[in-house]
Amino acid sequence: MKGNAASDRHQNNNLKAITAFAEFIGSETTFYWISTEDQVTKFLDTKIRPSSEYIRVKEDLDSWKAELNSWKAAVSNEVRVYQKVLSHHLA
């Protein structure tokens, strides 16, 4: 990976993935003994998040966005009030 100028992060992520796959297949199995796609897809299936987790994260994000928008509106209104007060005070 160093030879083809892969970034350190990319190299690190590849090593983590290969290590996790090696732990999944076990110490008795070598990479040379992997002959079917099914052996790899079983491992990849363990890395997929359940849809319920995606839904929960999306709901949290939507809630956070709504809270942020309400704060933005409140701050925007306060800024307008202070601008009016300041402009009347300076006039």
C-alpha positions in Angstrom: 0.0 0.0 0.0 2.9 2.3 0.6 4.1 1.7 -3.0 0.9 3.1 -4.5 0.8 6.2 -2.3 -2.3 5.2 -0.3 -3.0 7.5 2.6 -2.2 6.5 6.2 -5.9 6.5 7.0 -6.7 4.2 4.0 -3.9 1.8 5.0 -5.1 1.8 8.6 -8.7 1.1 7.6 -7.6 -1.7 5.2 -5.6 -3.4 8.0 -8.5 -3.1 10.4 -10.8 -4.7 7.9 -8.4 -7.5 7.1 -7.8 -8.2 10.8 -11.5 -8.3 11.5 -12.1 -10.7 8.6 -9.2 -12.9 9.8 -10.8 -13.0 13.3 -14.1 -13.9 11.7 -12.9 -16.8 9.7 -10.8 -18.1 12.5 -7.1 -19.1 13.0 -7.6 -22.5 11.3 -8.6 -21.0 8.0 -6.0 -19.2 5.8 -6.8 -16.7 3.1 -5.8 -19.3 0.5 -8.7 -21.5 1.6 -11.3 -18.9 0.9 -12.9 -20.1 -2.3 -16.5 -18.9 -2.3 -18.2 -15.5 -2.2 -20.4 -16.9 0.6 -17.5 -16.9 3.0 -16.9 -13.2 2.4 -20.5 -12.1 2.3 -21.2 -13.8 5.7 -18.6 -11.5 7.2 -19.9 -8.4 5.4 -23.4 -9.2 6.6 -22.1 -8.8 10.2 -21.0 -5.3 9.4 -24.4 -4.0 8.2 -26.3 -1.9 10.8 -29.8 -3.0 11.5 -32.4 -0.7 10.0 -33.8 0.1 13.5 -30.4 1.7 14.3 -30.5 3.8 11.2 -34.1 4.9 12.0 -33.1 5.9 15.6 -30.1 7.9 14.4 -32.2 9.6 11.7 -34.8 10.5 14.3 -32.1 11.9 16.6 -30.7 13.9 13.8 -34.1 15.2 12.8 -34.9 16.2 16.4 -31.5 18.0 16.6 -32.1 19.8 13.4 -35.6 21.0 14.6 -34.0 22.2 17.9 -31.3 24.0 16.0 -33.8 25.7 13.7 -35.8 26.9 16.7 -32.7 28.3 18.3 -31.8 30.0 15.1 -35.2 31.6 14.9 -35.0 32.8 18.5 -31.5 34.2 18.1 -32.5 35.9 14.9 -35.5 37.6 16.6 -33.4 38.7 19.5 -30.8 40.2 17.1 -33.5 42.2 15.3 -34.8 43.5 18.6 -31.4 44.6 19.8 -30.8 46.3 16.4 -34.0 48.3 16.7 -33.1 49.3 20.3 -29.6 50.2 19.3 -30.7 52.2 16.3 -33.3 54.1 18.4 -30.7 54.7 21.1 -28.1 56.1 18.7 -30.6 58.3 16.8 
